[in-house]
Amino acid sequence: MKISAIFDMDGVLVNNNPWHIQAWITFAERHGLSITPQEVESHFGNTNRDYLTFLFRKELQPHEIEELAEEKEMIYRSLCEQYIEPVNGLIHFLEQLKKFQFGIAIATGGPLSNVRFVMDKLKTGHLFDVYVYDSMVKKGKPDPELFLKAAELLGTSPRYCVVFEDSVHGIEAARRASMLPVGINTSGNREKLKNASLVVNDFTELTAESVLEMLNNRKDI
């Protein structure tokens, strides 16, 4: 059976959540609205559609969501463009997974434009087999649709997938997908990752062999 590793992007591949928080605050101010850092963080793992519905307190038309979301993401990319770097140990870990013939996917609630932005900055696009992003699904995390779509495209049973996540919604989505969740503690708040099967600070604490062992010895999620 093929085995696969599925990575959330924001806060997992790159520790960029502070810039997402600032981008949402700036975006809200431009539209005469307000959102707190805590409110932004409470939606980590959701899609921009979810954020915008919360912020504007109403359902928006698809074309409005697309335009507003890209406005916010342009703010985000301008804020962090000079500072994007991989989470410690990421590149070596991805290369290890490749050698062990893992399927490797990104599954993010963000848009394709952000995936391309991060891949360009990290120079890691060649290490991923599949990208799954917001417009490919109807529901964001904690719904498992993003992860199940990634598994489908990778040709892997959810039973043989490990998910790397940094958010409460992401860990829940992985469990609902019957996948093995590993928490990446880039936020410094281990409590919110308490439902993960394992929590690490970064990828230097993981090896392809240790992930294989976890999958082989996993109990039912």
N, C-alpha and C positions, 0 to 999 in steps of 0.2 A: 504494500500500500504506500502511495506517495505521501510524504510528510511535508508540512508547510509551516512557514512562519509569517504571521500577518502583523504588520506594524501600523499603529496609529502614527500620524505625522507630527502634529503640533504637541510639544512637550515630551515627545519620545525620540524622534530623529533629531530634532533641534529643540533647545530650551527657549522657545520663542513666545511663550504665553504672556509674559509681561507686555510685549508689543501688541499682542491681540487685545489685551485689556485696554491699553492706551488708545488703540485705534477705535475701539467701540465707544469709548468716552468722547473722543474727538468727533467721531461721526455723529453721535447723538447731539452734541452741542451744535453742530452745523445745522441740524434739523430742529433746533429749539426744544430738544428733549434732554433727558438725563438718564444715566445708568451708572450704578456704582460698580467698583471693582468686584465686590462680592456677588452682585447679580450677574456680571459677565462670567465669573468663574463657575457659578452654579449651572451655567449652560454649556460648559466645556464638553465637547463630544457631540453636541447638537449641530444641526446644519444652520447656515445663514438664514434660511427660511424660518426656522424656529426662533432665532434671535430677533429677526425683524418683526415677526408676529408679536413677540413679547414687548419689544420696544415701542412699536406703533399702536399696540393694543387693538389690532384689527387684522383681518385677513387681507392680504395684498394680492394683486393680480400677478401672474407669472412674470410679465415683462417688468413690473415694478420691482419685484424681488431680484431679478437679474441685474437691473441697473443699480439698485441700492446696494446690493451685495458687492458688486464690483467696485463701487465707490469706496466702501469700507475697506476692501482688500487692497486697493491702491494706497490708501492711507497706511495700512499695516506694512506693505512692502517698502514704502518710502521710509518708514521709521526704522526698520530692522535691516535694510539692505546691506549696510556696512558691517553688521555684527553677526550675521548668520554663520554658525559653525556647528559641526556634528556633536551630539552628546558623546562624552568620553567613552572610547572603546567601540563606537558604532561601526566604523569602517572595517576594522579587523574582524569583528563579530560577523558582519555580513559576508565577508570573504570566507570565513570559516563555514558558514551555513551553505554557501555555494559549493565548497569542496565536498560537503556531505550531501550534496544534491537535494537540499531543501528547495521546495517552491517558495518564493518570497514575494509578498504583496504589500502594498500600502493600502490601507482602508481608512479614509479620512472623511469627516463631515465637511471639510473645506472644498473649494472649487479646484478644477483642473489648473487654473492659472497659478494657484498657490503651490500645487504639486510641482509644476514645471519650474517655478521660481526656486523652490527648495532644492530640487534635483540639480538645477543649474549651479546653484551656489555650492552644493556639497560634492558635485561631480560623481554622483552615485547612481544615476539613472540606469546604468548597465547592470547593476546588481539586483534590480527588481524585475520580476516577470510580469507583474500585473499592477495597475493602479485602479482603485475604486474610489470614487469621489461623489460629491453631493448630488449631481444631476443624474447619477446612475441608479439612485434609489428613491423610494417614496418617503421613507422614514429614516430619521437620524437616530443615533444612539440615545437612549439605551435599547432601542429596538435592534435586534440582531441582523437586520437585513444587509448592512454594509459588510459584515464579516461573512455571512452566508454567501453573498455574491462573490466575495474574494475566493472563498473555498471552491465555489462552482467553477470560476474561471481558471483556477489553478488545477482543477481536476482532483481535489483532495476531499476525503470525508472530513466533516467537522471533528470527528473523534481524533484525527491525526493532525490537528492544527493547534499551534500555540500562538497566543495573541499578546503583543506587548503594548501596554496602555498606561496612561498616567492619570486617568480621570475616573470618578465614580461611575459615570454613565458608560464609559468604555468597558470597565470591568464587568458591569452588569450585562452589557451587550454580549461580551464574550461568553459569559456563563449561560446566557439564554440561547446562545448558538451552540452550546455543548462543546465549547473549546476551552483549552487550558489558558487561563489568564495570568500573565506575569506583570506585576506593577513596576513601573519605572518611576522612581521617586524624585523627579526633577523639581517638584514643588517644595520638597522638604517636609511634606505633611503625610507621614506614613499612615495615619489613621484613616484617611479617605481611601486607602488602597487595601484595607483590612480584609476585603473579600477576595483578593487575589490569591492564587496558589503559592506564589512566591513574590517577595518584594525586594528589589535591588536598587542601589543608588544610581548605577549606570551600567553600561555593557561590559566593563572590565570584570564584573563579577559573574559573567556568564561565559559558557563555551558551547559549541555545537554539541559536544558530547553530553554536557549536563542537561541540555534541552532534550536530547534524544532519550536520556534516562528518565526525565520527568514524564515524557509522553508514554514511554513503555510501562512505567509504573503508576500511571495516573489512576485515580479512583473516579467513579462517576461524578460528574460535575452537578 
